[in-house]
């Protein structure tokens, strides 16, 4: 790398931030496809795992619906 070319210090910061946001975005919806593995591992009963998955998705829906009004209020 040429030492005479200055590098912007914020570029690696933005790259790390974007990588973190992509990872969080993918991981937050990874629970529901794992339901068969949770059932096969006998971590929870069949009905309990389905309710956990439904509660997970309902929580994201509620958060998405009330997020804008809360942000507007504050």
Buried (B, 14 or more C-beta within 10 A) or exposed (E): EEEEEEEEEEEEEEEEEEEEEEEEEEEEEEBEEEBEEBBEEEEBEEEEBBEBBEEBEEEEEEEEEEEEEEEEEE
